[in-house]
Amino acid sequence: MKEQMSLSDLSPQERQRYARHLVLPHIGEEGQKRLKAARVLLVGVGGLGSASVLYLAGAGVGTIGIVDDDIVSLSNLQRQVLHGTAWLKRSKVESAKHRIADLNPDIEVVAYSSRFTREASLDITSRYDLVIDGTDNFQTRYDINATCLELGIPYVYGAIFRLEGQVSLFCTEDGPCYRCLFPEPPPQGTVLTGEEAGILGTVPGVIGTIQATEAIKYIVGFGSPLIGRLLVYDGAGMRFEDIHIEKNPACPACSGVSPA
């Protein structure tokens, strides 16, 4: 975390709201103040973002930025539990902002109704301490990776497919980046979209919640973060696998070595 953040005192209302955190040895008062001072940018408020942003807001992350240019559709609601039928055909970021304000009015939510691209989002991202990837496409992930590397900001990666998901923490000082694991995107048309492949509605909830947990751990500074580790979830077999991944010395993004 950025050490220059100011740790302000907790109000009586906040002490009541976060009472279970304050008695938790891993967080306590100092950790809760760190959460209050933290600024997290969530890219995408679909299935992954629905779970992660609710738990980040509930945990008391002081400022949450949300980036998404989509509107709520009926087929979203099977897994994007942040939204509701009253918000059909309306902006996802406004729907998210409304729901988060109801859950925790003590935090600030900044909505960006736009698509995340490296050029357009560099200034926005620079205002935050951590990025959470709630996207569903490769290009945006490469843009997030490049932006975070340029700014020195870590990001929590998440992805889902049918009954499976994976999580890691990329772009930390000593860890790998997204392109260390996936140097190039797959050829266009070779990977099914969620619309084509289908997705069990609970899977993004599992992965998004793990992403929120990783963000909280990183902000407060406890536990073993998923740096250099890819956590893979198999919902059908109900198994988790922890795969070691290393920083690629020839990575075109983070090694300083230009691609051939």
C-alpha positions in Angstrom: 0.0 0.0 0.0 1.0 3.6 -0.5 2.5 4.7 2.8 1.6 8.3 2.3 -2.1 7.7 2.9 -3.6 9.5 5.9 -5.1 7.3 8.6 -8.1 9.2 10.1 -9.9 8.1 13.2 -13.0 6.0 13.1 -16.4 7.6 14.0 -18.6 6.0 16.6 -20.9 4.8 13.8 -17.9 3.2 12.0 -16.8 1.5 15.1 -20.2 -0.1 15.4 -20.4 -1.0 11.7 -16.9 -2.6 11.7 -17.1 -4.1 15.2 -16.3 -7.6 13.9 -13.2 -6.3 12.1 -12.0 -4.3 15.1 -11.8 -7.5 17.3 -10.3 -9.6 14.5 -6.5 -9.8 15.2 -5.7 -9.7 11.4 -7.4 -6.2 11.1 -8.0 -4.4 14.3 -8.3 -0.6 14.5 -5.1 0.1 12.5 -6.2 -2.2 9.7 -9.7 -0.7 9.6 -8.2 2.8 9.3 -6.1 1.5 6.4 -9.2 0.2 4.7 -10.9 3.6 5.3 -8.0 5.4 3.7 -7.7 3.0 0.7 -8.7 3.8 -2.8 -9.7 0.8 -5.0 -10.6 0.9 -8.7 -13.0 -1.8 -9.9 -13.0 -2.4 -13.7 -16.3 -4.0 -14.6 -19.4 -4.4 -12.4 -20.8 -7.6 -13.9 -20.6 -11.0 -12.2 -17.1 -10.7 -10.7 -17.6 -7.0 -9.8 -21.0 -7.7 -8.2 -19.4 -9.8 -5.4 -16.2 -8.0 -5.0 -17.6 -4.5 -4.8 -20.3 -5.5 -2.2 -17.7 -7.0 0.1 -15.2 -4.1 -0.4 -18.0 -1.6 0.5 -19.1 -3.7 3.4 -15.5 -3.9 4.6 -15.2 -0.1 4.6 -12.8 0.6 1.7 -13.0 4.4 1.8 -13.1 5.2 -1.9 -14.2 2.8 -4.6 -14.1 3.7 -8.3 -16.2 1.7 -10.7 -15.6 1.7 -14.5 -18.2 0.2 -16.8 -19.9 1.4 -20.0 -22.6 -1.2 -20.1 -26.3 -1.2 -19.1 -28.2 -3.8 -17.0 -29.9 -6.5 -19.0 -32.3 -9.3 -17.9 -29.8 -12.0 -18.7 -27.3 -10.4 -16.3 -29.4 -10.9 -13.2 -28.7 -14.7 -13.0 -25.2 -13.9 -11.7 -24.8 -10.1 -11.4 -26.5 -9.9 -8.1 -25.5 -6.3 -7.5 -28.2 -5.2 -9.9 -32.0 -5.6 -9.9 -35.0 -5.6 -12.2 -35.7 -1.9 -11.4 -32.4 -1.0 -13.1 -33.0 -2.9 -16.4 -31.7 -0.9 -19.4 -30.0 1.6 -17.1 -26.3 2.2 -16.4 -24.5 -0.5 -14.5 -22.3 2.1 -12.7 -25.3 4.1 -11.5 -27.0 0.9 -10.4 -23.8 -0.1 -8.5 -23.5 3.3 -7.0 -27.1 3.2 -5.7 -26.7 -0.2 -4.2 -23.4 0.5 -2.5 -24.8 3.8 -1.0 -27.5 1.7 0.6 -25.1 -0.8 1.9 -22.5 1.6 3.3 -23.2 5.4 3.0 -20.0 6.2 4.9 -17.8 5.5 1.9 -17.3 7.4 -1.4 -18.2 5.8 -4.7 -16.9 7.4 -8.0 -18.7 6.2 -11.1 -17.0 6.2 -14.5 -19.5 5.3 -17.2 -16.9 4.5 -19.9 -14.8 1.7 -21.3 -11.4 1.1 -19.7 -8.6 1.6 -22.2 -5.0 2.3 -21.5 -4.9 5.8 -22.9 -8.2 7.0 -21.6 -7.9 5.4 -18.1 -4.3 6.2 -17.2 -5.3 9.4 -15.3 -8.2 7.7 -13.6 -6.1 4.7 -12.5 -3.4 7.0 -11.1 -5.8 8.1 -8.4 -6.1 4.6 -6.8 -4.0 2.2 -4.8 -5.2 -1.0 -6.3 -7.1 -2.2 -9.3 -9.6 -5.2 -9.4 -10.2 -6.9 -12.7 -13.9 -7.6 -13.1 -13.8 -7.8 -16.9 -14.7 -10.5 -19.4 -12.3 -9.9 -22.3 -8.6 -10.3 -23.0 -7.9 -6.8 -24.4 -9.1 -5.0 -21.3 -6.9 -7.2 -19.1 -3.9 -6.4 -21.2 -4.8 -2.7 -20.9 -5.2 -3.0 -17.1 -1.9 -4.8 -16.9 0.0 -2.2 -19.0 -1.6 0.7 -17.0 -0.8 -0.9 -13.6 2.8 -1.6 -14.6 3.3 2.0 -15.8 1.9 3.4 -12.6 3.3 0.9 -10.2 -0.1 -0.2 -9.0 -0.9 -3.9 -8.3 -4.1 -5.5 -9.6 -6.2 -8.5 -8.5 -6.9 -10.6 -11.6 -10.0 -12.8 -11.9 -11.5 -14.8 -14.7 -14.4 -17.3 -15.0 -15.5 -19.9 -17.6 -18.5 -22.1 -17.2 -17.9 -23.8 -13.8 -14.3 -22.7 -13.3 -12.4 -19.6 -12.2 -9.0 -18.3 -11.3 -7.5 -15.5 -9.3 -4.0 -14.0 -8.8 -2.4 -10.7 -7.7 -0.3 -9.2 -10.5 2.0 -6.2 -11.0 3.5 -6.1 -7.5 7.1 -5.0 -7.0 8.6 -8.6 -7.2 5.8 -10.6 -8.7 4.8 -11.5 -12.2 2.4 -9.5 -14.4 -0.6 -10.8 -16.4 1.6 -11.1 -19.6 4.1 -13.3 -17.7 1.3 -15.8 -17.5 -0.5 -15.0 -20.8 2.1 -13.4 -23.1 -0.3 -12.9 -26.0 -4.1 -13.1 -26.4 -5.5 -16.2 -28.1 -6.4 -15.9 -31.8 -9.7 -14.2 -32.3 -12.7 -16.6 -32.3 -10.8 -19.5 -30.6 -12.3 -18.8 -27.1 -16.0 -19.0 -26.4 -17.6 -15.9 -24.9 -19.7 -16.2 -21.8 -22.8 -15.9 -23.9 -21.7 -18.8 -26.0 -20.3 -21.1 -23.3 -22.6 -20.3 -20.4 -21.7 -19.7 -16.8 -23.0 -21.1 -13.5 -24.3 -18.1 -11.7 -22.5 -18.8 -8.4 -19.0 -19.1 -9.9 -18.4 -15.3 -10.3 -19.6 -14.9 -6.7 -16.9 -17.3 -5.5 -14.2 -15.7 -7.6 -15.3 -12.1 -6.9 -15.3 -12.8 -3.2 -11.8 -14.2 -3.3 -10.7 -11.1 -5.2 -12.2 -8.9 -2.5 -10.4 -11.0 0.1 -7.1 -10.5 -1.7 -7.6 -6.8 -1.9 -8.4 -6.5 1.8 -5.3 -8.6 2.7 -3.1 -6.4 0.5 -4.5 -3.1 1.9 -4.2 -4.2 5.5 -1.0 -6.2 5.1 -1.7 -9.7 6.5 -1.8 -13.3 5.3 -0.2 -14.8 2.2 -1.2 -12.9 -1.0 -1.6 -14.6 -4.3 1.7 -13.1 -5.6 3.4 -15.6 -7.9 0.4 -18.0 -7.4 -2.6 -18.7 -9.6 -5.6 -20.0 -7.6 -7.8 -22.2 -9.8 -11.3 -23.1 -8.8 -13.2 -26.1 -10.2 -16.9 -25.8 -9.2 -17.9 -29.1 -10.6 -15.4 -31.1 -8.6 -15.4 -28.5 -5.8 -11.6 -28.3 -5.7 -9.0 -25.5 -5.5 -5.6 -25.8 -7.0 -2.7 -23.4 -6.2 -0.3 -23.1 -9.1 3.1 -21.5 -8.8 3.9 -18.9 -11.5 7.1 -17.0 -11.9 8.1 -13.6 -13.3 9.1 -14.2 -16.9 12.6 -12.7 -17.6 11.6 -12.3 -21.2 8.1 -10.8 -20.6 7.4 -8.1 -23.2 5.5 -6.1 -20.6 7.5 -6.2 -17.3 11.0 -7.4 -18.1 12.1 -4.5 -20.3 12.8 -6.9 -23.1 11.0 -5.9 -26.3 9.2 -8.6 -28.3 11.0 -9.9 -31.3 
